[in-house]
Amino acid sequence: MKNHKIYRINYNTNQEVYELYAKAVNTQELLGFISISDLLFDQQSGVVIDPTEERLKTEFKGVKTLHLPIQNVLKIEEVEQKKSCKIKTLKKDINLTAIPNQPGPK
């Protein structure tokens, strides 16, 4: 049985940090962007529904590939299993500073 990779992606947007899971991460599609595809969300079969997971599932419904500006990505980890997706609101006194874009080859 082939072992499928799962990636946990953390990125910031609008004073929030999103934690998503995906099967594919690519840095070669668009210069300055990280492409995330095959997003993973829980398949609800029970009565308990995670509101954050549902919000993200609705927000990314129909998205085939998500292109994130590289300076917004905080970290990408290869993990053994998917956990719940998260959205964390940054406190007002926390300041995330993007790494300045480095000039490309000339």
C-alpha positions in Angstrom: 0.0 0.0 0.0 1.4 3.4 -1.0 1.8 6.0 1.7 0.2 9.3 0.7 1.8 12.5 1.9 -0.1 15.0 3.9 1.0 18.6 4.4 0.0 21.0 7.1 0.2 24.6 5.9 0.1 27.7 8.2 -0.3 31.1 6.6 -1.4 34.5 7.7 -4.1 36.6 6.1 -6.1 39.6 7.5 -4.9 39.2 11.1 -5.7 35.5 11.1 -3.5 32.4 10.8 -5.1 29.6 8.8 -4.0 26.0 9.3 -5.0 23.9 6.3 -4.1 20.3 5.2 -3.4 19.3 1.6 -2.0 16.4 -0.5 0.1 18.6 -2.8 2.4 21.6 -2.4 4.3 23.1 -5.4 6.6 26.1 -5.6 7.1 26.1 -9.4 3.7 27.1 -10.8 3.9 30.9 -10.2 6.9 32.9 -9.2 6.6 34.2 -5.6 3.7 31.9 -4.8 3.3 28.5 -3.2 0.5 26.4 -4.8 -1.5 24.2 -2.6 -3.9 21.6 -4.1 -6.0 18.7 -3.0 -7.2 20.4 0.2 -8.3 18.0 2.9 -11.4 18.5 5.0 -13.1 16.2 7.4 -16.0 14.2 6.0 -18.7 14.6 8.6 -20.6 11.4 9.2 -21.7 12.1 12.8 -23.7 14.6 14.7 -20.8 16.7 16.0 -19.7 19.3 13.5 -16.5 21.4 13.8 -17.6 25.0 13.0 -14.1 26.1 11.9 -13.7 23.1 9.6 -17.2 23.9 8.1 -16.2 27.6 7.6 -13.0 26.7 5.8 -14.8 24.0 3.7 -17.3 26.6 2.6 -14.7 29.3 2.0 -12.6 27.0 -0.2 -15.5 25.2 -1.9 -14.7 24.6 -5.5 -11.0 25.7 -5.2 -8.8 23.4 -7.2 -5.5 25.1 -6.4 -4.8 27.8 -3.8 -1.9 30.2 -4.7 -0.4 31.8 -1.5 2.1 34.6 -1.6 5.3 33.2 -0.3 5.7 35.9 2.3 2.4 35.0 3.9 3.4 31.3 4.5 4.6 30.7 8.0 5.4 27.0 7.7 4.7 23.9 5.8 5.1 20.5 7.5 4.7 17.0 6.2 2.6 15.1 8.8 1.5 11.6 9.3 -2.2 12.3 9.7 -4.7 15.1 9.3 -6.1 16.9 12.3 -8.7 19.6 12.5 -8.2 22.7 10.4 -7.8 25.9 12.5 -8.2 29.6 12.3 -6.4 31.6 14.9 -7.0 35.4 15.3 -3.8 37.3 16.0 -3.8 39.5 19.1 -3.5 43.2 18.4 -0.1 43.4 20.2 1.4 40.6 18.0 3.0 41.8 14.8 4.0 39.4 12.0 6.4 41.0 9.6 6.8 39.5 6.2 10.2 38.7 4.9 11.0 41.3 2.2 10.9 39.9 -1.3 14.4 39.1 -2.5 15.2 40.1 -6.1 15.2 37.3 -8.6 18.0 36.4 -10.9 18.8 39.0 -13.5 
